[in-house]
Amino acid sequence: MLVFALAGLLFFRSSRVTPPADTPTVAVNVTATSTWTPARIPETIPIADDPLKDSILAAGDYLVRQQLTNGELSYQVDFVTGERSFSPSHIRLISGTGALFTVCRVSGDLKYCSAADLALDHYLELLVTDPAHFKGTCLYTEGTCQLGGAAMTVDAIYKRWQATGELILHERNLLETAIDLGYFIVSMRKPEGGFYHSYDPHFGGTVDDDFFVSYFPGQSLFALAQLYEMTGNDFWLKQAHEVNDFMITQPVTEDHWHSYGLGLLARLDSLTKADQAYGEQIADTIILGEVRSLDLKNTSMSTATKIESLASLAQALYLSNAGHERLDPEIRTFITFVQARQLPHNNCGWTITEEITEKFGGGIFSNCEATTIRIDGLQNWINGVTAYLEYRSMIKVQK
């Protein structure tokens, strides 16, 4: 049982996260925790047998084959030349680690969890904690602590919890780690509800007000909702709703991470009519771009994010008793497109040899102009198809 002690800490004032000189600071009351057990047992959505499961497992097999003995996952591979690139983006690599835990949950095969544990242990070495300069814990990569790095590390821990029900890795309490990452996320909030996206923990500690990544707020919303589900602490739910309330005032984009956040909020709590309307606008934006999205020159990675978004929104709308059925055929269309890019299949007229299949089968290549397989395309596919199969299970229960 978790024990939460009220601490009444002020994030910006106590952490030296420095906003621009004339910007007011945000005062946020947080809770501290001292625990070695999770607050809740994970409640996952059962997935019925489906041929798409085989595609998820094939993607997981590719990730396991490409993993180094130290746990590192391969960022990008050219399946013709064999050239490999390992660590251009640790944020995407930690996301890929979370996807491996998803494969473990879907398959029930612990070999994927073992591989994911090895990767997670490797990437957690990038975490930085420095109470003298900032609140919580961040993922230090590319010379800074980026908002999305903290969010995606929470996501990986959450997906491990979903797959195993456990939050201890060797001597590390992953729940405490996730909460500390959540404190960092909240400390990066701006007064008007947005976020600073990058923080330099060195040289006194400052935020970079010019650094911006469009999907970081959605990732952060999702992570805050995940923290609520893992802990049962209403503080995280309140933070998630406040972030979402701001996000739905912004221009609509094809934001699959915001869609994930809406889906999880609908499952854990509820969506307002304004939330539902915004989600439907995201869906309409994606559907209107369908023809262009399915062009042979376009990437499987961007199309897989559309699956993630529409599947999450379908869940959100179903759980909100709103119209969701129209999204199913659109999701199926995008699935057909990406499946045509999963080796040994291809829609480019290439000859895929047995040797290529043995080494790279299950990998999803980018497009017909690039013979590269990237980890973000795989994690988009694994998580998106899983969200879709969860949605299909939901509506079958109703029927």
Helices and strands as residue ranges (DSSP letters): E 4-6, H 11-15, E 31-33, H 51-66, E 76-78, E 84-85, H 90-107, H 110-123, G 124-126, E 127-129, E 137-141, E 144-146, H 147-164, E 168-169, E 172-173, H 174-187, E 198-200, E 206-207, H 216-231, H 234-247, H 256-268, H 273-288, H 290-293, H 300-319, H 327-339, H 354-360, E 365-367, E 370-374, H 375-398
